[in-house]
Amino acid sequence: DADVTQTPRNRITKTGKRIMLECSQTKGHDRMYWYRQDPGLGLRLIYYSFDVKDINKGEISDGYSVSRQAQAKFSLSLESAIPNQTALYFCATSDPTLGGAARETQYFGPGTRLLVL
Amino acid sequence: AQSVAQPEDQVNVAEGNPLTVKCTYSVSGNPYLFWYVQYPNRGLQFLLKYITGDNLVKGSYGFEAEFNKSQTSFHLKKPSALVSDSALYFCAVRVDTGRRALTFGSGTRLQVQP
């Protein structure tokens, strides 16, 4: 979805390096998410943010941190990258709808492919 | 806890034939179910969702899915497959209580042969 952009699209880094993945959206959505995708495991939630001051850990937050700089921007950082963080990372957004958060559709960015050597 | 199972890693079907991609779920509470598709080097695209009401949900690109509460299933279907439908398909579930995020299945690769 062109309304959700991720930079960089591809990144190679070395073990121990700090890197940041960035996500921007023009959809005007309040809620933003970071997932990682590994073959055979589907997508797993790393962090999510329901607004600028509301950040929550997902199921696999260890080794990651996030920053919600504005409604439109949500960054994911790997403080000290390790090889098992090699994966495809997706940012997603959603907007509260009538009937509750569970009904929301999430819209995904194109992904960042990260390789940690 | 909530979980989703996609029992087939890959589904092969000939162009023009009907296709089914299977999904079963486990939740405590009322489920909200989603299907997404991922084309090579692309992000996930939303196909359809079941919230309430009619058990047969119609979505994008001619896909539909049937919610079956007794079998806890939400299989994705299309009457006539196209080669361009070849992609990776993900089922996801969320319950209507609390602030739970989406839980995704492991994905099923659909291969449509000409």
Interface residues (C-beta under 8 A of the other chain):
Chain A: D1 V4 Y33 Y35 G40 L41 G42 L43 R44 L45 Y48 F50 N56 G58 F90 A92 G99 G100 A101 A102 R103 T105 Q106 Y107 F108 G109 P110 G111
Chain B: V4 Q6 D9 Y32 F34 Y36 N41 R42 G43 L44 Q45 F46 K49 I51 F90 R94 V95 D96 T97 R99 R100 A101 L102 F104 G105 S106 G107
